Amino acid sequence: MVTPKSKPSLGIKKTFSPRSSFSTREYFGRLRETVKLPHLIESQLRSYSWFTKEGLRELLDEISPINDWTGKDLKLEFLDYHLDESKYDEKISRERNTSYEAPLRCRVRLTNKRTGEVKEQAVFLGDFPLITERGTFVINGIERVVVSQLIRSPGVFFTAQNISGRNFFGAKIIPNRGAWLEIETDSEGVIGVKIDRKRKVPVTALLRAFGYSRDEEILELFKDVETGEIKYIKKTLAKDPSHSQGEGLIEVYKRIRPGDMATVDNAKQMIEGMFFRFDRYDFGQVGRYKMNQRLGTNYPLEPKYRAMQKEDLILTLKNIIRLNNDPKAKPDDIDHLGNRRVRTSGELIQNKLRIGLTRMERIVKDRMSTLDINIVTPAQLINSRPLTAAIKEFFSSSQLSQFMDQVNPLAELEHKRRLSAMGPGGLARERAGFEVRDVHPSHYGRICPIQTPEGPNIGLIGHMACYAKINECGFLETPYRRVKNGQLTNEIIYLDALAEDKLNIAHAGIEVDPKGRIVGKEVQARIHSQPGTISRDKIDYIDVSPVSY
């Protein structure tokens, strides 16, 4: 076997097989790393810190102020809050088989609307588990880990079904909280919509329910895209049994609540509540950001714009018609990491607490109606039990709150960087198909392609790659070193999977001279996420380390 000398600056060892002078084997083990490994449990610590500083504030703002059922007597507002010192430190908590937690206190203001009297009081809202510096929670003396959840991102996704050799496109509008909309085009060109997986209704009936009542008005909305051979909106209008806003409302109501008495007022109230009220329908900041990105809108990420906007539905339908008219169009890849995000511990706890706070709000309203409004105090109105019960339920019985793996320090670290596609709002192992379990090109540098359990959970449990980070929106990012005209720079950039799709990225093993210039004129790279060979001057980035995947 002939072994040419490898360059010491690179640490690449090439060996040539005697069978063929063309086949080479490269060893990247001694390549120099340009970035140190990040803090490996940073995502756990940062997520819980976000929850205590911002997540709790968001929850309290969602229910504050609480008015009595009539809206004329009392108003309760949640002001600032703080976590007190824990009763025991984590070591003593483990020894005494208690939880490492701290009491949450909130300053509450109660206003008597009839007399104008204002009462302020600090109220105890329950004991909150604290995170240790190792990213774990001590519950009843036992260390637990909250596993991050990899779920489909809220937003809009375009789908396709092949009928007689042709793709007919549709879309799924998925909120963070609220009813899903599934839009489909059938083989006759009629566009239908399913609301929360109920029976299909022509999409024009939903448009009428949203306020676009006349046929001319609806046709005017889509005249810029209705340019193909098939007139999708005209065909849908022909199938639509409704001809006014009232009829559209009743048609939609009958599909969602079959058997109930359908009146225009009932239907209007239901549609308003189902899509346009923030407390019932919320894309979340990430969902609104993704909707803006996909549909070309520019709505702020504030709560009042995070519910459904009429323009969201119109632009989604326009995109479906454009895709139907384009024979080369392809649907979105739902397994791409640009369309999947990570829910970390702070967000998972926040979602569970939202249920507890909603129950507490109902109790407060009931007590406002029964107690004497002139002598009642904030502490008498607030019952912290629903909140405490929600916390206890999450940490003791949630699928994502697990006993920490303590076989060895590496197993412990691995457990804290685990990603699960299962859990509340996620996949069930019985129904998960092959595609969602498979390794995807967008996993490169973000999810380890090797470490996953054997058996029914294969592919549904993964682990973050060495250099992967979770950004503020919950998307996985990986670092790259910028390359300019074939010359490596010292600039390190973290990219998410969608940004990477638009770039040319070389692997860490390409030959580089001592001055940091790429040696070969043509190099192997991922060209818009597809493997290939490209000129060195067209390379945008290079991997920071041979172990970054």
PyMOL commands that set and color helices and strands:
alter all, ss='L'
color gray80, all
select helices_A, chain A and resi 42-63+90-95+203-209+215-221+232-239+245-256+264-276+284-295+303-305+310-325+337-339+345-370+378-381+385-397+409-416+434-437+441-443+497-500+536-538
alter helices_A, ss='H'
color red, helices_A
select strands_A, chain A and resi 13-16+24-27+66-67+74-83+101-112+118-129+137-139+142-146+148-152+155-163+166-174+181-185+191-195+201-202+340-343+401-403+418-420+461-463+469-470+476-484+487-496+504-506+522-527+530-535+541-543
alter strands_A, ss='S'
color yellow, strands_A
deselect
rebuild
show_as cartoon
